[in-house]
Amino acid sequence: MKLNEKQEQYIRLKLIEFKHSKFRSSFHLRKYMIPYIEEKGFDTIESHAYDFIRKSLIVDHPKEGKQTPMKGHPVFIAQHACGCCCRGCLEKWHRIPKNRDLEEKEIHYLVALVLEWIKQEYRELKKG
């Protein structure tokens, strides 16, 4: 999804906000994830993010607060780093009420946020 300049700026500011959170800033991609990201590519990672967000952030998820694994896939790590791991965090960090379904524009925003976080982390890991 292509973002406009205002949306890109908002995401940049949000990512800075997460860096000031002790908990959110503790999440990072691991070096072993580089080959996976390079093999799959960012388009596939983005597709995974849409799938995970649509399936795990539904209203009344049976495992609310525990539906997003803490490791394994780059999107999972990014969801925790960006406050997109559960409905409670969505409400706290993004002011998205937890008692209703996500709107498509919110899903696009969350995916863009998660993907930008992954790209930043990827670039940092590649620097070494």
Order of alpha helices (4+ residues) and beta strands (2+ residues): alpha-alpha-alpha-alpha-alpha
